[in-house]
Amino acid sequence: MASEQTLGFIGCGNMGGAVLNGLLNSTFSSSSTETTETTETTPKPITRFIACTKTAASAARLQTKIAPEHEQLIKIVSNQTVQTMQESDIIILGCKPFMAEAVLSEPGVREALSNKLVISMLAGPTCSTLTLLINPDPNSADQPHVMKAIPNMGAQFGQSMTIIETPAPTIPESMVAATEWIFKHVGAVKYLGSEQIGLATVLVGATMATLTLPIEGLLDGCVAEGFKRADAMELVLQGIRGLSAVLESGQHPAAVRESISSPRGCTIQTLLSLEKAGTRSDFAEAIVRGNTHLKEKM
């Protein structure tokens, strides 16, 4: 795996910024384990960053989120797509999916991305679709090497679940290793085939977004019964951490509910209320609808 490469972000909004900051914090902070223990013995594949945003206002917002100790590692620019691609060894596509065609069709993109690793964080467009947008000649010797990696917002805190699509056999092992290095430093990674990547994309995003709804409901109920919201949040968050540990041990969700529900207890009353409302089927339907929508965009 090559070292001291430049990683360029084309689009660095909420998701791109989360990955960028998570990577900086995990590998280049004075308090990070890798920085203090292995810097001298293990060269990093990435040592410089360029973040290209669509507007100057977005660039200014991103700049405020970069820690002072990381400012010398990153250049933040706006509306300099091709130049960013030219100066980068590895490129992450973090723009909105509907913008992909316009971004990759700019004059000079094909030459700038020739034989480079392009990592798509875009929900929807396939690797083959993006490859053809960059270089329409499938027999060309200067095709880019496109991989897909879908993280979530937990990346900023090193807690992302990133889905990496199983790479094509033509992609060099060094590029696969670089992709894995990037996303392992912002959380966990899991490889899945192209036929599963769509549903997994919905799930890694929906896990964070949709679960905020029942959490808000729990907090509202506590406030209605006299609790301070901050106190309720503290208890709920630790409860979620405990649930995660229990499920990771291998217990089935139904078994967990059964073990907690005592005869004539308060827990079974809360569960009965939710089952009566059909909450479980609502969550299932949400995933199905999200996946259907994504299929229409692919």
Summary of the structure (lengths in Angstrom):
residues: 298
radius of gyration: 21.8
end to end distance: 31.7
largest distance: 70.7
contacts: 897
relative contact order: 0.10
helix: 56%
strand: 15%
